[in-house]
Amino acid sequence: MSTGSPSGGAPGMAERMGLQPGMIVMEIGYDDDVDDELRGLVEDQTGEEIVAEDSDEVVDVVLLWYREGDSDLADLLVDAIAPLADSGFIWLLTPKRGRPGYVEPSDIAEAASVAGLSQTSITTVSPEWSAARLAGRRSGGAKR
């Protein structure tokens, strides 16, 4: 069993985020405030380096670090959809309540809807960051 780490995400966090060995993960919105421990856990879990947002690879997951005051969230989400494989998903990482750059849940829900995404779960990934899992709406398919 894994235990929590006081400085970042728990060792099993990347697995709980649905990341599997061999998955390609793109990162958008990297800055000096991101959780480096979580990034390391993602790379350890997938066995792959995180690719930069300017990559032209098709990816399984996008980690989108977003803070209030960054660019328009709906526009960023639309851009984040472009490199995703058909079964891919986005983890929208935002500062937790009370932290600088906190984003209201209603703003996330509205931007996701505009981008054609549905929020499927929300979790705390580190002491400073929360994450919302966003996936494309499936027409006629079974929801997971």
C-alpha positions as CSV (number, residue, x, y, z in Angstrom):
1,M,0.0,0.0,0.0
2,S,1.2,3.5,-0.7
3,T,1.2,6.3,1.8
4,G,0.7,10.0,1.3
5,S,3.7,12.3,1.0
6,P,3.6,15.6,2.7
7,S,5.3,17.5,-0.2
8,G,3.2,16.2,-3.1
9,G,0.9,13.5,-4.4
10,A,0.7,10.0,-3.0
11,P,2.9,7.5,-4.9
12,G,-0.3,5.7,-6.3
13,M,-1.9,9.0,-7.4
14,A,-0.9,8.6,-11.1
15,E,-2.4,5.1,-11.2
16,R,-5.6,6.5,-9.5
17,M,-5.7,9.1,-12.3
18,G,-6.1,6.3,-14.8
19,L,-2.6,6.5,-16.2
20,Q,-1.1,3.2,-17.4
21,P,2.3,2.1,-18.7
22,G,2.9,3.2,-22.2
23,M,0.4,6.1,-22.2
24,I,1.7,9.3,-23.8
25,V,0.9,12.4,-21.6
26,M,1.1,16.0,-22.8
27,E,1.5,18.9,-20.5
28,I,0.0,22.4,-21.1
29,G,0.4,25.4,-18.8
30,Y,3.7,24.4,-17.1
31,D,5.1,27.0,-14.8
32,D,7.3,27.2,-11.8
33,D,4.3,26.5,-9.5
34,V,3.4,23.1,-10.8
35,D,3.8,20.0,-8.6
36,D,7.1,18.4,-9.7
37,E,6.5,15.3,-7.5
38,L,3.2,14.6,-9.3
39,R,4.9,15.1,-12.7
40,G,7.5,12.5,-11.6
41,L,4.8,10.1,-10.5
42,V,3.1,10.5,-13.9
43,E,6.4,9.6,-15.7
44,D,7.1,6.7,-13.4
45,Q,3.6,5.3,-13.9
46,T,3.6,5.6,-17.7
47,G,7.3,4.9,-18.2
48,E,7.3,7.8,-20.7
49,E,8.5,11.3,-20.5
50,I,5.8,14.0,-20.5
51,V,5.7,15.6,-23.9
52,A,5.6,19.4,-24.3
53,E,2.5,21.2,-25.6
54,D,4.2,22.0,-28.9
55,S,4.6,18.3,-29.7
56,D,2.6,17.0,-32.7
57,E,2.2,13.6,-31.2
58,V,-1.2,12.0,-30.6
59,V,-1.5,11.6,-26.8
60,D,-3.6,9.6,-24.4
61,V,-3.8,12.2,-21.7
62,V,-3.4,16.0,-21.4
63,L,-2.4,17.5,-18.1
64,L,-3.6,21.1,-18.2
65,W,-2.3,23.3,-15.4
66,Y,-4.6,26.3,-15.2
67,R,-4.8,29.3,-12.8
68,E,-7.5,32.0,-12.6
69,G,-6.2,34.8,-14.9
70,D,-4.5,32.5,-17.4
71,S,-5.9,32.6,-21.0
72,D,-9.6,31.7,-21.6
73,L,-10.2,28.3,-20.2
74,A,-12.7,27.2,-22.8
75,D,-10.2,28.1,-25.6
76,L,-7.4,26.2,-23.8
77,L,-9.7,23.1,-23.4
78,V,-10.5,23.2,-27.1
79,D,-6.8,23.4,-27.9
80,A,-6.1,20.5,-25.5
81,I,-8.6,18.3,-27.3
82,A,-6.8,18.5,-30.6
83,P,-3.9,16.1,-29.8
84,L,-6.0,13.6,-27.9
85,A,-6.5,10.1,-29.1
86,D,-10.2,9.1,-29.5
87,S,-10.2,7.5,-26.0
88,G,-8.1,10.2,-24.5
89,F,-8.9,12.5,-21.6
90,I,-7.8,15.7,-19.9
91,W,-6.8,16.3,-16.3
92,L,-7.5,20.0,-15.6
93,L,-5.2,20.9,-12.7
94,T,-6.2,24.0,-10.7
95,P,-5.0,25.5,-7.4
96,K,-7.0,24.4,-4.4
97,R,-9.5,26.7,-2.7
98,G,-7.7,29.5,-0.8
99,R,-4.6,29.3,-3.0
100,P,-3.6,32.0,-5.5
101,G,-5.1,31.3,-8.9
102,Y,-8.1,29.3,-7.5
103,V,-10.7,28.6,-10.1
104,E,-14.4,28.4,-9.2
105,P,-16.0,25.0,-10.0
106,S,-18.8,26.7,-11.9
107,D,-16.2,28.3,-14.2
108,I,-14.7,24.9,-14.9
109,A,-18.1,23.4,-15.6
110,E,-19.0,26.2,-18.0
111,A,-15.7,26.1,-19.9
112,A,-15.9,22.2,-20.2
113,S,-19.4,22.4,-21.6
114,V,-18.4,25.1,-24.2
115,A,-15.5,22.8,-25.2
116,G,-17.8,19.8,-25.6
117,L,-16.4,18.0,-22.5
118,S,-17.9,16.4,-19.5
119,Q,-16.4,16.3,-16.0
120,T,-16.2,12.7,-14.9
121,S,-14.4,13.1,-11.6
122,I,-12.6,15.5,-9.3
123,T,-9.8,14.7,-6.9
124,T,-7.0,16.3,-4.9
125,V,-3.7,15.4,-6.4
126,S,-1.3,17.3,-4.1
127,P,-1.4,19.8,-1.2
128,E,-1.7,22.7,-3.7
129,W,-3.6,21.3,-6.7
130,S,-7.0,19.8,-7.4
131,A,-7.8,18.0,-10.6
132,A,-10.9,17.5,-12.7
133,R,-11.1,14.7,-15.2
134,L,-12.7,15.9,-18.5
135,A,-13.6,13.6,-21.3
136,G,-15.4,14.1,-24.7
137,R,-19.1,13.4,-24.7
138,R,-19.8,10.1,-26.2
139,S,-22.9,10.1,-28.4
140,G,-24.9,6.8,-28.1
141,G,-22.1,5.1,-26.2
142,A,-22.1,3.7,-22.7
143,K,-20.7,6.0,-20.1
144,R,-17.8,4.8,-18.1
